[in-house]
Amino acid sequence: MARYVKELVLNKPDDFVQFIMNDFLRKNGFVMANWKGEPAYRTGDAMMEGYKYLRWYYQNGVFHLEAWMKGTFGGEWNLDGFVGCLQKKPYRESLEQLFAALQQPIPMPGQSMQSDPTQPYQNCVPVHTVDNSGAATMGLVFGIMSVVLGIFIPILGIILACLGFSRARMGAGSSKSGQAKVGKVLCIIGILIAVVMWGLNFLLLIPTVGSF
């Protein structure tokens, strides 16, 4: 088993931890799934970014989290190392945001912090939650770059589109969800352009090869 494991001594109310986790899971598109007979939360997809998994529990004031990615041959990848690092990095960054949100001091009623009246826990006590606005912006940037570079360097356009799609999905539930949506569309367009250009380059290369 190769997993990223984190334990935090929080000593905070159960409903606070549950609220922060539910918010994180929703914003990052996690759904309950199955990993080799073990219940776990899953996000991502098989084609563009790979599947990311997560398990957690909170007991006696201690928060425990396990995170991993599905490896190339169906095994587990932890979040360290070079292999798959381009997809591991944003996952690690999102978890760091989660840990910061969990470790924030809980203000007393009446104290001023970032609040959102649409969130149930924040109606009682205003707290900071995870906001993947940075991922949404990066998804848009990568989407634009994938469209441009897909014309000239198709393989690079595909790589950027996959990276951008992953970040756009992460940012879909952020305060910049509009950017994430546009970024996701541009990434799909970038892949289509890259595939078409790759095909055209291949067709143009055939007569050249045949002339030798």
C-alpha positions as a Markdown table, in Angstrom:
| # | Residue | x | y | z |
|---|---|---|---|---|
| 1 | Met | 0.0 | 0.0 | 0.0 |
| 2 | Ala | 1.5 | 3.3 | -1.1 |
| 3 | Arg | -0.5 | 6.2 | 0.3 |
| 4 | Tyr | 0.0 | 9.7 | 1.5 |
| 5 | Val | -1.0 | 9.7 | 5.2 |
| 6 | Lys | -1.6 | 12.7 | 7.4 |
| 7 | Glu | -2.7 | 13.0 | 11.0 |
| 8 | Leu | -3.6 | 16.2 | 12.8 |
| 9 | Val | -4.5 | 16.8 | 16.4 |
| 10 | Leu | -7.3 | 19.2 | 16.1 |
| 11 | Asn | -9.4 | 18.9 | 19.3 |
| 12 | Lys | -12.3 | 20.7 | 17.5 |
| 13 | Pro | -16.0 | 19.9 | 17.5 |
| 14 | Asp | -17.1 | 17.0 | 15.3 |
| 15 | Asp | -19.6 | 19.1 | 13.4 |
| 16 | Phe | -16.9 | 21.6 | 12.4 |
| 17 | Val | -14.6 | 18.9 | 11.0 |
| 18 | Gln | -17.6 | 17.3 | 9.2 |
| 19 | Phe | -18.6 | 20.6 | 7.7 |
| 20 | Ile | -15.1 | 21.5 | 6.4 |
| 21 | Met | -14.7 | 18.0 | 5.0 |
| 22 | Asn | -18.1 | 18.0 | 3.3 |
| 23 | Asp | -17.3 | 21.4 | 1.8 |
| 24 | Phe | -13.9 | 20.1 | 0.5 |
| 25 | Leu | -15.3 | 16.9 | -1.0 |
| 26 | Arg | -18.1 | 18.8 | -2.8 |
| 27 | Lys | -15.9 | 21.5 | -4.2 |
| 28 | Asn | -13.4 | 19.0 | -5.5 |
| 29 | Gly | -16.0 | 16.7 | -7.0 |
| 30 | Phe | -15.4 | 13.7 | -4.8 |
| 31 | Val | -18.0 | 10.9 | -4.7 |
| 32 | Met | -18.3 | 7.8 | -2.6 |
| 33 | Ala | -16.8 | 4.8 | -4.6 |
| 34 | Asn | -15.0 | 1.5 | -4.0 |
| 35 | Trp | -11.3 | 0.8 | -4.1 |
| 36 | Lys | -10.6 | -3.0 | -4.2 |
| 37 | Gly | -13.4 | -3.7 | -1.8 |
| 38 | Glu | -12.6 | -0.7 | 0.4 |
| 39 | Pro | -15.0 | 2.3 | 0.6 |
| 40 | Ala | -13.2 | 5.5 | -0.4 |
| 41 | Tyr | -14.0 | 8.9 | -1.9 |
| 42 | Arg | -13.0 | 9.3 | -5.6 |
| 43 | Thr | -12.6 | 12.2 | -8.0 |
| 44 | Gly | -11.1 | 12.7 | -11.5 |
| 45 | Asp | -11.5 | 10.5 | -14.5 |
| 46 | Ala | -9.7 | 7.7 | -16.4 |
| 47 | Met | -8.7 | 9.6 | -19.5 |
| 48 | Met | -7.8 | 13.2 | -18.7 |
| 49 | Glu | -6.3 | 13.3 | -15.2 |
| 50 | Gly | -6.5 | 9.9 | -13.6 |
| 51 | Tyr | -8.5 | 8.9 | -10.5 |
| 52 | Lys | -7.7 | 10.4 | -7.1 |
| 53 | Tyr | -8.8 | 8.7 | -3.9 |
| 54 | Leu | -9.3 | 9.7 | -0.3 |
| 55 | Arg | -10.3 | 8.2 | 3.1 |
| 56 | Trp | -10.6 | 10.1 | 6.3 |
| 57 | Tyr | -11.9 | 9.8 | 9.9 |
| 58 | Tyr | -12.0 | 11.9 | 13.0 |
| 59 | Gln | -11.8 | 10.4 | 16.4 |
| 60 | Asn | -10.9 | 11.6 | 19.9 |
| 61 | Gly | -9.8 | 15.0 | 18.5 |
| 62 | Val | -7.4 | 13.4 | 15.9 |
| 63 | Phe | -8.0 | 13.8 | 12.2 |
| 64 | His | -6.7 | 11.0 | 10.0 |
| 65 | Leu | -6.5 | 11.2 | 6.2 |
| 66 | Glu | -5.2 | 8.8 | 3.5 |
| 67 | Ala | -4.8 | 10.0 | -0.1 |
| 68 | Trp | -3.5 | 8.2 | -3.2 |
| 69 | Met | -3.9 | 8.0 | -7.0 |
| 70 | Lys | -4.7 | 5.1 | -9.2 |
| 71 | Gly | -1.4 | 3.9 | -10.8 |
| 72 | Thr | -0.8 | 2.9 | -14.4 |
| 73 | Phe | -1.3 | -0.8 | -13.7 |
| 74 | Gly | -4.0 | -0.4 | -11.1 |
| 75 | Gly | -1.8 | -0.1 | -8.1 |
| 76 | Glu | -1.6 | 2.9 | -5.7 |
| 77 | Trp | 0.6 | 5.9 | -6.2 |
| 78 | Asn | 1.3 | 8.1 | -3.2 |
| 79 | Leu | 1.6 | 11.8 | -3.7 |
| 80 | Asp | 5.4 | 11.9 | -3.7 |
| 81 | Gly | 8.0 | 11.0 | -6.4 |
| 82 | Phe | 8.5 | 12.0 | -10.1 |
| 83 | Val | 6.0 | 9.6 | -11.7 |
| 84 | Gly | 2.7 | 11.4 | -12.2 |
| 85 | Cys | 4.1 | 14.5 | -10.5 |
| 86 | Leu | 2.1 | 16.9 | -12.7 |
| 87 | Gln | -1.1 | 15.4 | -11.4 |
| 88 | Lys | 0.1 | 14.8 | -7.9 |
| 89 | Lys | 1.1 | 18.4 | -7.2 |
| 90 | Pro | -2.4 | 20.0 | -7.5 |
| 91 | Tyr | -3.8 | 17.2 | -5.4 |
| 92 | Arg | -1.3 | 17.8 | -2.7 |
| 93 | Glu | -1.9 | 21.6 | -2.9 |
| 94 | Ser | -5.7 | 21.0 | -2.5 |
| 95 | Leu | -5.0 | 18.9 | 0.6 |
| 96 | Glu | -2.7 | 21.6 | 2.1 |
| 97 | Gln | -5.7 | 24.0 | 1.7 |
| 98 | Leu | -7.8 | 21.5 | 3.5 |
| 99 | Phe | -5.4 | 21.1 | 6.4 |
| 100 | Ala | -5.2 | 24.9 | 6.8 |
| 101 | Ala | -9.0 | 25.2 | 6.9 |
| 102 | Leu | -9.2 | 22.4 | 9.6 |
| 103 | Gln | -6.5 | 24.0 | 11.7 |
| 104 | Gln | -8.0 | 27.5 | 11.8 |
| 105 | Pro | -9.1 | 28.9 | 15.1 |
| 106 | Ile | -12.8 | 28.7 | 15.6 |
| 107 | Pro | -14.0 | 32.2 | 16.4 |
| 108 | Met | -16.5 | 33.0 | 19.1 |
| 109 | Pro | -20.0 | 34.1 | 17.9 |
| 110 | Gly | -19.8 | 37.7 | 16.9 |
| 111 | Gln | -16.2 | 37.6 | 15.8 |
| 112 | Ser | -15.5 | 38.8 | 12.3 |
| 113 | Met | -14.1 | 36.3 | 9.8 |
| 114 | Gln | -15.0 | 35.4 | 6.2 |
| 115 | Ser | -18.6 | 34.2 | 6.2 |
| 116 | Asp | -21.0 | 32.8 | 3.7 |
| 117 | Pro | -24.7 | 32.8 | 4.8 |
| 118 | Thr | -25.5 | 30.0 | 2.3 |
| 119 | Gln | -23.3 | 27.6 | 4.3 |
| 120 | Pro | -25.1 | 25.9 | 7.2 |
| 121 | Tyr | -22.2 | 25.8 | 9.7 |
| 122 | Gln | -21.3 | 29.4 | 8.9 |
| 123 | Asn | -24.8 | 30.5 | 9.9 |
| 124 | Cys | -23.7 | 29.7 | 13.5 |
| 125 | Val | -20.0 | 30.5 | 13.4 |
| 126 | Pro | -18.2 | 32.1 | 10.4 |
| 127 | Val | -15.2 | 30.1 | 9.3 |
| 128 | His | -12.8 | 30.0 | 6.3 |
| 129 | Thr | -13.4 | 27.2 | 3.8 |
| 130 | Val | -11.3 | 25.8 | 0.9 |
| 131 | Asp | -11.5 | 28.0 | -2.2 |
| 132 | Asn | -9.8 | 26.6 | -5.3 |
| 133 | Ser | -9.9 | 29.9 | -7.2 |
| 134 | Gly | -6.2 | 29.5 | -8.0 |
| 135 | Ala | -6.9 | 26.2 | -9.7 |
| 136 | Ala | -9.7 | 27.7 | -11.7 |
| 137 | Thr | -7.3 | 30.5 | -13.0 |
| 138 | Met | -4.6 | 27.9 | -13.9 |
| 139 | Gly | -7.2 | 25.8 | -15.7 |
| 140 | Leu | -8.1 | 28.9 | -17.8 |
| 141 | Val | -4.4 | 29.7 | -18.5 |
| 142 | Phe | -3.6 | 26.1 | -19.5 |
| 143 | Gly | -6.7 | 25.9 | -21.7 |
| 144 | Ile | -5.7 | 29.0 | -23.6 |
| 145 | Met | -2.1 | 27.7 | -24.0 |
| 146 | Ser | -3.4 | 24.3 | -25.1 |
| 147 | Val | -5.4 | 25.9 | -27.9 |
| 148 | Val | -2.4 | 28.0 | -29.1 |
| 149 | Leu | 0.3 | 25.4 | -28.8 |
| 150 | Gly | -1.9 | 22.6 | -30.1 |
| 151 | Ile | -1.6 | 24.1 | -33.5 |
| 152 | Phe | 2.1 | 24.1 | -33.6 |
| 153 | Ile | 3.2 | 21.4 | -31.1 |
| 154 | Pro | 0.3 | 19.0 | -30.8 |
| 155 | Ile | 1.8 | 16.8 | -28.1 |
| 156 | Leu | 2.4 | 19.8 | -25.9 |
| 157 | Gly | -1.1 | 21.0 | -26.5 |
| 158 | Ile | -2.5 | 17.7 | -25.3 |
| 159 | Ile | -0.3 | 17.7 | -22.2 |
| 160 | Leu | -1.4 | 21.2 | -21.3 |
| 161 | Ala | -5.0 | 20.4 | -22.0 |
| 162 | Cys | -4.9 | 17.4 | -19.6 |
| 163 | Leu | -3.3 | 19.5 | -16.9 |
| 164 | Gly | -5.7 | 22.4 | -17.4 |
| 165 | Phe | -8.7 | 20.1 | -17.4 |
| 166 | Ser | -7.7 | 18.7 | -14.0 |
| 167 | Arg | -7.3 | 22.2 | -12.5 |
| 168 | Ala | -10.5 | 23.4 | -14.1 |
| 169 | Arg | -12.4 | 20.6 | -12.5 |
| 170 | Met | -10.9 | 21.4 | -9.1 |
| 171 | Gly | -11.9 | 25.1 | -9.5 |
| 172 | Ala | -15.4 | 24.3 | -10.6 |
| 173 | Gly | -16.7 | 24.9 | -7.0 |
| 174 | Ser | -14.6 | 27.9 | -6.3 |
| 175 | Ser | -15.5 | 31.6 | -6.4 |
| 176 | Lys | -14.1 | 31.7 | -9.9 |
| 177 | Ser | -16.2 | 28.9 | -11.3 |
| 178 | Gly | -16.8 | 30.8 | -14.5 |
| 179 | Gln | -13.1 | 30.8 | -15.3 |
| 180 | Ala | -13.0 | 27.0 | -14.5 |
| 181 | Lys | -15.9 | 26.4 | -16.9 |
| 182 | Val | -14.3 | 28.4 | -19.7 |
| 183 | Gly | -10.9 | 26.7 | -19.0 |
| 184 | Lys | -12.5 | 23.2 | -19.2 |
| 185 | Val | -14.1 | 24.0 | -22.6 |
| 186 | Leu | -10.8 | 25.4 | -23.9 |
| 187 | Cys | -9.0 | 22.3 | -22.8 |
| 188 | Ile | -11.4 | 20.1 | -24.8 |
| 189 | Ile | -11.0 | 22.4 | -27.8 |
| 190 | Gly | -7.2 | 22.3 | -27.4 |
| 191 | Ile | -7.2 | 18.5 | -27.5 |
| 192 | Leu | -9.4 | 18.4 | -30.6 |
| 193 | Ile | -7.1 | 20.9 | -32.3 |
| 194 | Ala | -4.0 | 19.0 | -31.4 |
| 195 | Val | -5.4 | 15.7 | -32.6 |
| 196 | Val | -6.5 | 17.3 | -35.9 |
| 197 | Met | -3.1 | 18.9 | -36.4 |
| 198 | Trp | -1.3 | 15.7 | -35.5 |
| 199 | Gly | -3.4 | 13.9 | -38.1 |
| 200 | Leu | -2.7 | 16.5 | -40.8 |
| 201 | Asn | 1.0 | 16.4 | -40.1 |
| 202 | Phe | 1.0 | 12.6 | -40.4 |
| 203 | Leu | -0.8 | 12.8 | -43.7 |
| 204 | Leu | 1.6 | 15.4 | -45.1 |
| 205 | Leu | 4.5 | 13.3 | -44.0 |
| 206 | Ile | 3.4 | 10.2 | -46.0 |
| 207 | Pro | 4.2 | 11.6 | -49.5 |
| 208 | Thr | 7.5 | 12.8 | -48.2 |
| 209 | Val | 8.5 | 9.4 | -46.9 |
| 210 | Gly | 7.2 | 7.7 | -50.1 |
| 211 | Ser | 9.5 | 9.9 | -52.3 |
| 212 | Phe | 12.7 | 8.3 | -50.9 |
